[in-house]
């Protein structure tokens, strides 16, 4: 945070010099600019000091590998980073003529101070900055069933080497597609399941690897922050220290190492030198035994292809034939011949079996066999054969073999598959992102509603996964993702050779590929994440057919010459997101065929060229940029369907007479810092997704009423009142409403109706709202569809529901109530919470009971994982009946002196006529304040053993 402090000092040093000329004069409007300056300076210094302390504390805690930062802290630091980015731009502006009056004499400084003060205030309520990281051991991986005696023998041999013989390093090798990764995944999962005190960390190594990539992979696995350090040797030292501090045995898996001159002991040193850490064991998988030897693996295991019987069993397992009651002999003979042609390679067998699911006619099997024979003949090399088998599975995506559907001869399903190869190798691709890209690239059939297109996109991904050409997985943010096996990706790149140029993930490339490789036949180019720093004036590729250019995730790319786009007039998709460009080349204005211009997260981008000529543009993403003015020509983009302008902190008001011309908009994402123009938004009759902020409840009511007549559900993320700090990194997957500093008393006098919430609202937050009724349901229809329900600092509410109201919160995941001093009861009945995962009630001085229930009936909370009750001086019951919560992991109890009982269910079984109880099976910790140990000891229990059973989980803080 040193840069932050330097920026603050620099800005106010310049302001101080200018104020010498102003003195304490009062500027227009009656504002004392020196007073405003001093106040803002104090606030910023408070924020920088707090941010520095928070940053240092969490980094020190994370070094152990046993702690992780709380999500609210991570979100807060992101908002501080946004402020820092704005200050950087402000420092440059401070040298300009009239800066003092423009900045301090307008509402810019007070608005900035308000945001800074909010962040400082928010930091006072953090409590602990980090949490115990209970997932540090690693997580089980999705995998397929092992088939074959050889596989079972290899599993047992590797297990013996690891567990019994304690071999420090093992190399597993075999040709591509033979099952090395699947075998190792089974070992990985077995280690997690059977050796509960050990950690297992899985790192996938792509062909285009770099030391930094591998360091980042290990750091993510052990929950270590390395993003602030770029020096490889210093990163290696921090990795080594973190591995040492684990304090337990661990196995590190490096999957899919390719032949490279760099593989030796020096590489391991750069990765934190894990083999010098006591208790570490290393597993390496590679296609080459030489790689394993270069890495000094002490034991080598070769994975051989399956024999015919094993291959047939695998085919049947994948195809699902074992579920059939009768078998057609002719089909079986053909199928076995197809399996034989796969030469025992599981990847080939799996893809062929997947492509034949649901096929029953004999003639269709004969035809498929003929095509497979034509694909696989002509070369005895095993890697070529498996490639041709995979190519056959790709061909089966065109069931009628007519190659119609696109001008390139491939079906849309095939083109969706080929598009996935534009991402870097082993990239976990977010399904949500990929589906929206398919829509943008017009790979999904045009439908009347965006939601229907999204559904179609997910159906396409399901089909590709079902035929085993894509793998289902999840990323570090637990999002649904897909990825390509490296052999499958190689096959896709081979198919598109000459039409696609893919350098994605080739870290360290630094420069744009030479102009001679930019051929006239190129249609798609992917230069994703390759560390390009600039595209100089001398580069002007002649690519008249180029339709897609992806330059995203080149963070150091700061300059693109105007000449670069001059011969790309057929370009339809240009993705420059997550680059460091400061201005958009003027030549982009002449790309009249452009349909998607993606500039999101270009955090240095301040200038954008005139867009008036881009009449074909359907999607424009300007989110998280530093653009200060509405791009010229925006109102002329009459075909625009998606407009994203998230996080424009530098805008004060949203310009009028822009949206009214964009009548085809389906998705509109506006910055929360700017009041949305409700009058123009009401006129957008095609809108399906909206994100933005309304100034008050009447504007919100107008929006809801305007959407009711559409006949379809509109997905929205709306804030009402003042802007609310939160993480913007979400797709429009749920509808949410946040009321912050909203005056309901005034609006209630103006209105006679209850504020309507859409029936599918999934997130509802109230923060510091005034004038709410004693019972929240008097002001709102509270939908049963809620997933997240949170109320903060709303001092007029006494209950959520009335006693006679029975609303089943059948979808609720999180319920948080904080600092509602008049809240006496929630009005929630002890049933209808099948998915509740988190329950937090804090600082509500009058609340006596949280969940009402009949004492004789158990309350079923099967998904509840976290229960926190803090500073509730009158609380007598968490729940008036026993809580059946077998998934409970974390409990925090603080400042509840009248609470006499913890209503947990303790599983028990009758043994020799006596009940033997056990603690809740998923429980990990119960946190109590050190000065409340006596209170804990005074709690009442249904059985004397219950207190003792919880003793190992207690943490007094």
CORWO-V486143 format. One record per backbone hydrogen bond with DSSP energy under -0.5 kcal/mol. NH is the residue of the N-H (numbers start at 1). CO is the residue of the C=O. Records with the same first field share a line. If there is no record, write none. Layout:
NH->CO + CO
This chain:
5->1
6->2
7->3
8->4
9->5
10->6
11->7
12->8
13->9
14->10
15->11
16->12
17->13
18->14
19->15
20->16
21->17 + 18
22->18
23->19
25->22
27->25 + 31
30->27
31->27
33->25 + 31
36->32
37->33
38->34
39->35
40->36
41->37
42->38
43->39
44->40
45->41
46->42
47->43
48->44
49->45
50->46
51->47
52->48
53->49
54->50
55->51
56->52
57->53
58->54
59->55
60->56
61->57
62->58
63->59
64->61
65->62
68->131
70->129
74->70
75->71
76->72
77->73
78->74
79->75
80->76
81->77
82->78
83->79
84->80
85->81
86->82
87->83
88->84
89->85
90->86
91->87
92->88
93->89
94->90
95->92
96->93
99->96
102->98
103->99
104->100
105->100 + 101
106->103
109->103
111->107
112->108
113->109
114->110
115->111
116->112
117->113
118->114
119->115
120->116
121->117
122->118
123->119
124->120 + 121
125->122
126->123
131->68
133->66
134->132
136->133
138->135
152->148
153->149
154->150
155->151
156->152
157->153
158->154
159->155
160->156
161->157
162->158
163->159
164->159 + 160
165->160
167->161
170->282
171->299
172->284
173->171 + 301
174->286
178->175
183->179
184->180
185->181
186->182
187->183
188->184
189->185
190->186
191->187
192->188
193->189
194->190
195->191
196->194
198->195
199->249
200->137
201->251
203->201 + 253
205->255
206->204
209->206 + 207
214->210
215->211
216->212
217->213
218->214
219->215
220->216
221->217
222->218
223->220
224->219
226->224
229->226
235->231
236->232
237->233
238->234
239->235
240->236
241->237
242->238
243->239
244->240
245->241
246->242 + 243
247->244
250->279
251->199
252->281
253->201 + 251
254->252 + 283
255->203 + 253
257->285
263->260
264->262
267->264
268->264
269->265
270->266
271->267
272->269
273->268
276->273
277->274
278->276
280->277
281->250
282->168
283->252
284->170
285->254
286->172
287->257
292->288
293->289
294->290
295->291
296->293
297->292
298->169
299->169
301->171
303->173
304->302
306->344
311->307
312->308
313->309
314->310
315->311
316->312
317->313
318->314
319->315
320->316
321->316
322->316
323->320
324->321
329->327
332->328
333->329
334->330
335->331
336->332
337->333
338->334
339->335
340->336
341->337
342->339
343->340
344->339
345->342
346->344
347->177
349->345
350->346
351->347
352->348
353->349
354->350
355->351
356->352 + 353
357->354
359->356
360->358
365->361
366->362
367->363
368->364
369->365
370->366
371->367
372->368
373->369
374->370
375->371
376->372
377->373
379->376
385->381
386->382
387->383
388->384
389->385
390->386
391->387
392->388
393->389
394->390
395->391
396->392
397->394
398->395
399->397
401->398
409->406
415->411
416->412
417->413
418->414
419->415
420->416 + 417
421->417 + 418
422->419
423->420
427->424
429->427 + 482
430->428
431->480
434->430
435->431
436->432
437->433
438->434
439->435
440->436
441->437
442->439
443->438
444->438
453->449
454->450
455->451
456->452
457->453
458->454
459->455
460->456
461->457
462->458
463->459
464->460
465->461
466->462
467->463
468->465
469->464
470->464
471->483
473->481
475->479
478->475
481->473
482->429
483->471
489->485
490->486
491->487
492->488
493->489
494->490
495->491
496->492
497->494
498->500
499->496
500->496
501->524
502->500
503->501 + 526
504->526
505->528
506->503
507->208 + 505
509->506 + 530
510->530
511->509
517->514
518->515
519->517
522->519
523->499
524->499
525->548
526->501
527->525 + 550
529->552
530->527
533->510
534->510
535->559
536->534
539->536
540->538
543->541 + 567
545->520
546->543
547->523
548->523
549->573
550->525
551->549 + 575
553->577
554->551
555->553
557->554
558->533 + 556
559->533
561->535
564->561
565->562
566->563
568->565
571->568
572->547
573->547
574->596
575->549
576->574 + 598
578->600
579->576
580->554 + 557
582->558
584->607
588->585
589->586
590->587
591->588
592->590
594->591
595->572
596->572
597->619
598->574 + 596
599->597 + 621
601->623
602->599 + 623
603->601
605->602
606->582
607->582
611->632
614->611
615->613
616->592
617->614
618->595
619->595
620->642
621->597
622->620 + 644
624->646
625->622
626->602 + 605
628->606
634->631
636->633
637->634
638->636
640->637
641->618
642->618
643->667
644->620
645->643 + 669
649->647
651->648
661->658
662->659
663->661
665->662
666->641
667->641
668->689
669->643
670->668 + 691
674->671
676->693
678->676
680->677
681->677
682->678
683->680
684->681
685->683
686->663
687->684
688->666
689->666
690->715
691->668
692->717
693->674
694->719
700->696
701->697
702->698
703->699
704->700
705->701
706->702
707->703 + 704
708->704
709->705
710->707
711->708
715->688 + 713
717->690
718->736
719->692
720->738
721->694
722->740
730->728
733->731
736->716
737->763
738->718
739->765
740->720 + 738
741->767
744->742 + 770
745->770
747->743
748->744
749->745
750->746
751->747
755->779
761->758
762->735
763->735
764->788
765->737
766->790
767->739
768->792
770->742
776->774 + 799
777->800
778->775
779->776
780->776
781->755
782->780
783->781
786->783
787->762
788->762
789->814
790->764
791->816
792->766
793->818
795->793
797->794
798->774
799->774
800->826
801->826
805->802
807->805
808->806
809->807
810->808
811->784
812->809
813->787
814->787
815->838
816->789
817->840
818->791
819->842
821->819
823->820
824->798
825->798
826->849
830->852
831->829
836->833
837->813
838->813
839->866
840->815
841->868
842->817
843->870
845->843
847->844
848->824
849->824
850->877
851->878
852->828 + 850
857->854
859->882
860->858
861->859 + 884
864->861
865->837
866->837
867->890
868->839
869->892
870->841
871->894
872->895
875->872
876->848
877->848
880->851
883->903
884->859 + 882
885->883
888->885
889->865
890->865
891->925
892->867
893->927
894->869
899->896
900->876
902->940
903->901
904->902
905->883
906->904
907->905
909->916
911->909 + 914
914->911
916->909
917->915
918->907
922->886
923->920
924->889
925->889
926->953
927->891
928->955
929->893
932->929
933->930
936->932
937->933
938->934 + 935
939->936
940->900
946->943
948->944
949->945
950->946 + 947
951->947 + 948
953->950
954->950 + 951
955->926
957->928 + 955
